[in-house]
Amino acid sequence: MIKRIYEIIEIAVADDRASQYYDLFMMIVIIASIIPLAFKEQNLIFQIVDKIAVSVFIIDYAMRFLTADYKLPKLKGYAFLVYPITPLAIIDILSILPSINVIGSGYRLLRLFRLLRTFRVFRAFKLLRYSKNISIILNVLKKERKALACVGSFALGYIVISALVVFNVEPDSFPTFFEAIYWATVSLTTVGYGDIYPITTIGRVVTMISSLLGIAIVALPAGIITAGYMGEVSRYDKEKENT
C-alpha cells in the first residue's frame, strides 16, 4: 500500500494513469494557490482557495513523509529524519507555513505568520516535482554542471576584471568598487539600465568591449543548456517508444 502511494505521488511514468492524474491535480492546485498573489486585496474566494490548497499540501507532505523509505532507499531506517531537510521538503514546508494563521488568526502570535505571506511564492517551486519538462531541464543542469560552472567562473572573472579596469579608468563615475561591479554585471548581460555609465572616451571604449564580449559569454550557457535539453528529449522519446 505504502509503495503504491509512493509510485502515485512521484513523477508519473508513461503507463501509470493514477500518477499522471495526481501530478495534473497537484499542478492545478499549485497554480490556483498562486493566483491570489497577483491581487493586493484578498476576498473570501481567495481565502477558501488558500485553505483548500494548504490542506492538499499538508496531505501531500504527510504522504511523502510516510514514503520516505522509498524516496531515500540508501538511508532506510533514517529516511524519516533526513527527508524533512531535503530541498523539496523544505519548499513544501515553506509553502504551507504562510497559511498557518488560518488556524486562529485572532491570536497575536499567529499574526506574525502573515509576514510570511510572500513565502507562498515557494508554491511555484513545487511545480518542479510534477512537470516532466522541468525535470528534463534539471537533469540537463545536473549533467552539464561542470561546463556551466566553467562558464560561470569565466563570467565572474570577466566581471571582476572589467570592474577593476573601469574603476581605475573612470573613478569619478564610479565612487565605489561595488558600483563598478554592478556596472560590469549589467554590461556583461547587455541589460544596460543606464543609471551608472562612463562619460569619458576611454570608459566608453571599455563599455563597448565589455558589451561585445558579454554577448558571447551569455550565449555559452544558453547553447550548453539547449544542446543538453535536445539530447534529453531525444533520449526520453526513445525510452517512450521502447516501452
C-alpha positions as semicolon CSV with decimal commas, in nm:
position;residue;x (nm);y (nm);z (nm)
1;M;0,000;0,000;0,000
2;I;0,270;0,250;0,100
3;K;0,477;0,155;-0,204
4;R;0,179;0,221;-0,432
5;I;0,127;0,561;-0,271
6;Y;0,492;0,640;-0,341
7;E;0,452;0,538;-0,708
8;I;0,150;0,766;-0,743
9;I;0,291;1,078;-0,576
10;E;0,624;1,062;-0,760
11;I;0,671;1,185;-1,119
12;A;0,437;0,988;-1,342
13;V;0,570;0,717;-1,571
14;A;0,420;0,668;-1,914
15;D;0,179;0,386;-1,822
16;D;0,068;0,499;-1,474
17;R;-0,259;0,686;-1,517
18;A;-0,317;0,739;-1,146
19;S;0,022;0,907;-1,108
20;Q;-0,039;1,124;-1,416
21;Y;-0,376;1,239;-1,281
22;Y;-0,220;1,311;-0,942
23;D;0,055;1,523;-1,100
24;L;-0,203;1,715;-1,304
25;F;-0,422;1,768;-0,997
26;M;-0,129;1,898;-0,791
27;M;-0,021;2,136;-1,069
28;I;-0,374;2,280;-1,085
29;V;-0,383;2,324;-0,706
30;I;-0,040;2,492;-0,704
31;I;-0,133;2,735;-0,981
32;A;-0,468;2,812;-0,813
33;S;-0,291;2,883;-0,483
34;I;-0,053;3,129;-0,651
35;I;-0,321;3,333;-0,831
36;P;-0,420;3,535;-0,516
37;L;-0,063;3,670;-0,500
38;A;-0,140;3,873;-0,813
39;F;-0,401;4,073;-0,619
40;K;-0,343;4,317;-0,334
41;E;-0,685;4,265;-0,179
42;Q;-0,789;3,921;-0,058
43;N;-1,155;3,819;-0,077
44;L;-1,348;3,522;0,059
45;I;-1,293;3,312;-0,254
46;F;-0,917;3,355;-0,229
47;Q;-0,928;3,258;0,138
48;I;-1,125;2,942;0,059
49;V;-0,887;2,852;-0,224
50;D;-0,591;2,903;0,009
51;K;-0,742;2,680;0,280
52;I;-0,815;2,404;0,030
53;A;-0,469;2,434;-0,125
54;V;-0,283;2,424;0,205
55;S;-0,490;2,124;0,314
56;V;-0,387;1,943;-0,005
57;F;-0,023;2,042;0,053
58;I;-0,032;1,909;0,410
59;I;-0,177;1,575;0,292
60;D;0,082;1,557;0,014
61;Y;0,364;1,629;0,259
62;A;0,234;1,365;0,500
63;M;0,225;1,103;0,223
64;R;0,577;1,190;0,115
65;F;0,696;1,168;0,473
66;L;0,537;0,825;0,513
67;T;0,704;0,702;0,191
68;A;1,046;0,847;0,274
69;D;1,200;0,498;0,286
70;Y;1,123;0,454;-0,084
71;K;1,237;0,807;-0,169
72;L;1,570;0,761;0,013
73;P;1,637;0,385;-0,002
74;K;2,004;0,422;0,092
75;L;1,900;0,576;0,424
76;K;1,650;0,311;0,521
77;G;1,573;0,349;0,887
78;Y;1,693;0,711;0,890
79;A;1,497;0,837;0,590
80;F;1,226;0,989;0,810
81;L;1,490;1,204;0,983
82;V;1,666;1,312;0,663
83;Y;1,365;1,374;0,437
84;P;1,239;1,691;0,616
85;I;1,569;1,869;0,538
86;T;1,581;1,776;0,169
87;P;1,537;2,075;-0,069
88;L;1,191;1,983;-0,199
89;A;1,066;1,901;0,151
90;I;1,181;2,244;0,272
91;I;0,995;2,404;-0,021
92;D;0,685;2,209;0,083
93;I;0,710;2,340;0,439
94;L;0,766;2,699;0,322
95;S;0,458;2,674;0,101
96;I;0,248;2,559;0,400
97;L;0,371;2,789;0,679
98;P;0,233;3,120;0,543
99;S;-0,120;2,983;0,573
100;I;-0,089;2,855;0,928
101;N;-0,268;3,168;1,052
102;V;-0,596;3,019;0,924
103;I;-0,591;2,802;1,238
104;G;-0,655;3,101;1,461
105;S;-0,595;3,441;1,315
106;G;-0,721;3,602;1,633
107;Y;-0,409;3,511;1,827
108;R;-0,148;3,783;1,836
109;L;0,145;3,543;1,789
110;L;-0,004;3,372;1,485
111;R;-0,050;3,712;1,317
112;L;0,327;3,719;1,281
113;F;0,295;3,446;1,022
114;R;0,119;3,694;0,796
115;L;0,465;3,836;0,738
116;L;0,542;3,505;0,569
117;R;0,272;3,561;0,305
118;T;0,539;3,630;0,048
119;F;0,674;3,279;0,102
120;R;0,364;3,148;-0,073
121;V;0,557;3,209;-0,392
122;F;0,754;2,895;-0,298
123;R;0,447;2,703;-0,408
124;A;0,560;2,774;-0,763
125;F;0,874;2,571;-0,694
126;K;0,654;2,271;-0,612
127;L;0,591;2,252;-0,987
128;L;0,949;2,123;-1,015
129;R;0,824;1,793;-0,879
130;Y;0,532;1,744;-1,118
131;S;0,644;1,884;-1,455
132;K;0,824;1,646;-1,688
133;N;0,978;1,935;-1,888
134;I;1,117;2,095;-1,574
135;S;1,251;1,757;-1,468
136;I;1,432;1,728;-1,802
137;I;1,586;2,075;-1,760
138;L;1,702;1,986;-1,408
139;N;1,865;1,671;-1,545
140;V;2,041;1,881;-1,809
141;L;2,171;2,123;-1,546
142;K;2,293;1,830;-1,338
143;K;2,472;1,662;-1,628
144;E;2,622;1,984;-1,764
145;R;2,712;2,130;-1,424
146;K;3,087;2,117;-1,492
147;A;3,058;2,305;-1,822
148;L;2,816;2,557;-1,671
149;A;3,043;2,603;-1,368
150;C;3,335;2,671;-1,602
151;V;3,136;2,932;-1,795
152;G;3,015;3,085;-1,468
153;S;3,371;3,112;-1,338
154;F;3,479;3,275;-1,664
155;A;3,191;3,525;-1,644
156;L;3,269;3,605;-1,280
157;G;3,633;3,663;-1,362
158;Y;3,542;3,885;-1,654
159;I;3,309;4,091;-1,435
160;V;3,582;4,147;-1,176
161;I;3,842;4,241;-1,438
162;S;3,604;4,479;-1,620
163;A;3,508;4,639;-1,289
164;L;3,873;4,689;-1,194
165;V;3,952;4,844;-1,533
166;V;3,661;5,089;-1,538
167;F;3,702;5,169;-1,168
168;N;4,058;5,286;-1,228
169;V;3,995;5,441;-1,571
170;E;3,695;5,646;-1,458
171;P;3,693;5,695;-1,080
172;D;3,461;5,997;-1,094
173;S;3,170;5,798;-1,239
174;F;3,223;5,502;-1,005
175;P;3,276;5,620;-0,644
176;T;3,288;5,265;-0,506
177;F;3,409;4,933;-0,641
178;F;3,064;4,783;-0,581
179;E;2,915;5,026;-0,833
180;A;3,182;4,919;-1,081
181;I;3,086;4,554;-1,019
182;Y;2,721;4,644;-1,073
183;W;2,804;4,821;-1,399
184;A;3,018;4,530;-1,519
185;T;2,736;4,284;-1,444
186;V;2,466;4,473;-1,633
187;S;2,709;4,536;-1,919
188;L;2,803;4,167;-1,937
189;T;2,438;4,066;-1,957
190;T;2,373;4,351;-2,207
191;V;2,092;4,480;-1,986
192;G;2,229;4,833;-1,951
193;Y;1,987;5,015;-1,718
194;G;2,167;5,344;-1,779
195;D;2,168;5,453;-1,414
196;I;2,550;5,426;-1,399
197;Y;2,763;5,481;-1,708
198;P;3,107;5,611;-1,806
199;I;3,139;5,958;-1,959
200;T;3,500;5,960;-2,080
201;T;3,618;5,823;-2,413
202;I;3,831;5,550;-2,255
203;G;3,544;5,447;-2,028
204;R;3,308;5,422;-2,323
205;V;3,556;5,212;-2,519
206;V;3,579;4,974;-2,222
207;T;3,198;4,961;-2,215
208;M;3,175;4,871;-2,583
209;I;3,432;4,594;-2,547
210;S;3,259;4,464;-2,235
211;S;2,920;4,457;-2,408
212;L;3,051;4,276;-2,718
213;L;3,230;4,011;-2,513
214;G;2,930;3,988;-2,284
215;I;2,711;3,870;-2,573
216;A;2,949;3,577;-2,634
217;I;2,974;3,484;-2,266
218;V;2,596;3,495;-2,213
219;A;2,540;3,283;-2,525
220;L;2,763;3,000;-2,397
221;P;2,535;2,867;-2,119
222;A;2,231;2,907;-2,345
223;G;2,397;2,686;-2,607
224;I;2,502;2,426;-2,349
225;I;2,154;2,405;-2,197
226;T;1,982;2,392;-2,538
227;A;2,206;2,111;-2,666
228;G;2,162;1,916;-2,342
229;Y;1,785;1,968;-2,346
230;M;1,753;1,838;-2,703
231;G;1,962;1,535;-2,608
232;E;1,744;1,461;-2,305
233;V;1,423;1,499;-2,507
234;S;1,559;1,261;-2,771
235;R;1,655;1,007;-2,504
236;Y;1,314;1,038;-2,337
237;D;1,134;0,984;-2,671
238;K;1,340;0,671;-2,742
239;E;1,264;0,530;-2,395
240;K;0,895;0,604;-2,451
241;E;0,900;0,419;-2,786
242;N;1,069;0,116;-2,630
243;T;0,808;0,086;-2,351
